[in-house]
Amino acid sequence: MKYLVREKIFTFGDKFVIRDEMERPAFEVVGKVFTFGNKLNIYNMNGKKLVYIEQKLLRFLPEYNIYMNGDLVATVKKEFTFFKPKFNINSNFGYFSIDGDIFNYNFSIYRDRRKVAVISKKWFAWSDTYGVDIDEGESHVFILALVIVLDQVLHDNNSSNNNQY
């Protein structure tokens, strides 16, 4: 299944809709305003909260927790690298890693060393826009949460850990 993740530019706080490959709204992402660190929720289009993402503060490298149904399901940690960004994810869904190119625009997500999703960022968009192709059988909302964390770490100017390698 393919999704289009496009953040709106010039908004107060983070709020955007994730669309499926037919351009239909699939999920809504809403960030909390006036908080320390990034805190975002992913809702289905009926308004049910599916995922909560929270940035861990006071870390040398960016680190995020992902919660589903109130339970911690994953911790995402950026690794120290000089050129290509790399992330490790310890989760209830298996061991995940994210490996990207030197320009921070194309990524692959691996679960237990098997590629399960491909992310490509459009270069000439007014806001950050990603195409996300997720294998069937994977938790789509969880993979999309990983994409959002990736964007927060690498491309969100509001992040205090932006572009640390």
Secondary structure, 3 states (H helix, E strand, C coil): CEEEEECCCCCCCCEEEEEECCCCEEEEEEECCCCCCCEEEEEECCCCEEEEEEECCCCCCCEEEEEECCEEEEEEEECCCCCCCEEEEEECCEEEEEEECCCCCEEEEEECCEEEEEEEECCCCCCCEEEEEECCCCCHHHHHHHHHHHHHHHCCCCCCCCCCC
